[in-house]
Amino acid sequence: MTAYTIHSSRPHESILPRSHRDAHQRRLSYGPIQPMDGPPSLLARLFGKRP
């Protein structure tokens, strides 16, 4: 048995929110990645969605 303990600035994994395992799982939860800028899509223009 070792006589020292390991100290880290990162919190323990049990209290961190779980990240998604892969991009497919993220897409299922949140939908496709949305552009931050650029022209609005056709549906956004039709339904008057403004960012």
C-alpha positions as CSV (number, residue, x, y, z in Angstrom):
1,M,0.0,0.0,0.0
2,T,1.3,3.5,-0.8
3,A,1.8,6.0,1.9
4,Y,0.8,9.0,-0.2
5,T,-2.5,10.3,-1.6
6,I,-3.1,11.7,-5.0
7,H,-4.4,15.4,-5.1
8,S,-6.0,16.8,-8.2
9,S,-7.8,20.1,-9.0
10,R,-10.4,18.2,-11.0
11,P,-13.5,17.1,-9.1
12,H,-14.3,13.5,-8.7
13,E,-16.1,11.8,-11.6
14,S,-19.1,10.9,-9.4
15,I,-20.0,14.6,-9.1
16,L,-19.3,15.7,-12.7
17,P,-22.1,15.7,-15.2
18,R,-21.7,12.8,-17.7
19,S,-20.8,13.9,-21.1
20,H,-22.2,12.1,-24.1
21,R,-20.3,9.2,-25.4
22,D,-20.5,10.1,-29.0
23,A,-21.9,12.6,-31.5
24,H,-24.9,10.5,-32.3
25,Q,-26.1,10.4,-28.7
26,R,-25.6,14.2,-28.5
27,R,-27.6,14.7,-31.7
28,L,-30.5,12.5,-30.3
29,S,-30.7,14.6,-27.2
30,Y,-30.2,18.1,-28.6
31,G,-30.7,17.9,-32.3
32,P,-28.3,18.9,-35.1
33,I,-25.6,21.6,-34.5
34,Q,-27.0,25.0,-35.2
35,P,-24.9,27.7,-37.0
36,M,-24.0,30.7,-34.9
37,D,-24.2,33.1,-37.8
38,G,-25.1,33.1,-41.4
39,P,-28.3,33.5,-43.4
40,P,-31.5,32.1,-41.8
41,S,-32.8,28.8,-43.2
42,L,-35.9,28.6,-45.4
43,L,-38.0,27.4,-42.5
44,A,-36.7,30.1,-40.2
45,R,-37.6,32.7,-42.8
46,L,-41.1,31.2,-43.4
47,F,-42.0,31.0,-39.7
48,G,-40.3,34.3,-38.8
49,K,-37.9,32.8,-36.4
50,R,-35.4,35.4,-35.3
51,P,-32.1,34.5,-33.4
